[in-house]
């Protein structure tokens, strides 16, 4: 699992809700997906998914390809 109930980023707590966790789980086991693909697979409204994606993106937990508009897990470089 790539997260806990609370994720620490830059000495700041990021609280993940149920939707956030479901999205991270999906992206962790699947290829990059668009907002609408995520909404369809999780049976959620696109607006709900968008809010979570925005929070996850702003906290560097996911990344987005500007060309394809697909979201994926943000992998840390070692």
C-alpha positions as CSV (number, residue, x, y, z in Angstrom):
1,X,0.0,0.0,0.0
2,X,1.4,3.4,-0.9
3,X,-0.3,5.5,1.8
4,X,-1.6,5.4,5.3
5,X,-4.6,7.2,6.8
6,X,-2.6,10.3,6.9
7,X,0.2,11.0,4.5
8,X,3.1,13.3,5.5
9,X,4.4,15.7,2.8
10,X,6.9,18.4,3.6
11,X,6.2,18.3,7.3
12,X,2.5,18.8,6.7
13,X,-0.3,16.3,7.2
14,X,-2.5,15.4,4.3
15,X,-5.7,13.7,5.4
16,X,-7.0,11.2,2.8
17,X,-10.7,10.5,2.6
18,X,-12.3,7.3,1.4
19,X,-12.5,8.5,-2.2
20,X,-8.9,9.6,-2.2
21,X,-7.8,6.1,-1.0
22,X,-9.9,4.4,-3.6
23,X,-8.4,6.5,-6.4
24,X,-4.8,5.7,-5.1
25,X,-5.6,2.0,-4.9
26,X,-7.0,2.0,-8.5
27,X,-4.0,4.0,-9.9
28,X,-1.6,1.8,-8.0
29,X,-2.8,-1.4,-9.6
30,X,-3.8,0.0,-13.0
31,X,-2.2,1.9,-15.9
32,X,-2.6,5.7,-16.0
33,X,-6.3,6.7,-16.3
34,X,-8.3,9.7,-17.3
35,X,-10.7,11.4,-14.9
36,X,-13.7,9.8,-16.6
37,X,-12.1,6.3,-16.6
38,X,-11.5,6.6,-12.9
39,X,-15.1,7.8,-12.3
40,X,-16.5,4.9,-14.3
41,X,-14.3,2.3,-12.7
42,X,-15.2,3.5,-9.2
43,X,-18.8,4.3,-10.0
44,X,-18.5,7.9,-8.9
45,X,-19.5,11.2,-10.3
46,X,-16.7,12.9,-12.3
47,X,-17.1,16.0,-10.1
48,X,-16.3,13.9,-7.0
49,X,-13.3,12.3,-8.6
50,X,-12.0,15.7,-9.8
51,X,-12.0,17.1,-6.3
52,X,-10.0,14.2,-5.0
53,X,-7.6,14.2,-8.0
54,X,-7.0,17.9,-7.5
55,X,-6.1,17.4,-3.8
56,X,-3.9,14.4,-4.6
57,X,-2.2,16.3,-7.4
58,X,-1.6,19.4,-5.3
59,X,0.0,17.2,-2.6
60,X,2.3,15.4,-5.1
61,X,0.7,12.0,-4.6
62,X,-0.2,11.7,-8.2
63,X,0.9,13.2,-11.5
64,X,-0.8,14.0,-14.7
65,X,0.4,13.8,-18.3
66,X,-0.7,17.1,-19.8
67,X,-0.8,15.6,-23.3
68,X,-3.0,12.6,-22.5
69,X,-4.7,13.9,-19.4
70,X,-4.1,10.6,-17.7
71,X,-3.3,10.4,-14.0
72,X,-0.8,8.1,-12.4
73,X,0.9,7.5,-9.0
74,X,3.7,9.9,-8.4
75,X,6.8,7.7,-8.1
76,X,9.7,9.1,-6.1
77,X,13.1,9.1,-7.8
78,X,15.8,7.3,-5.8
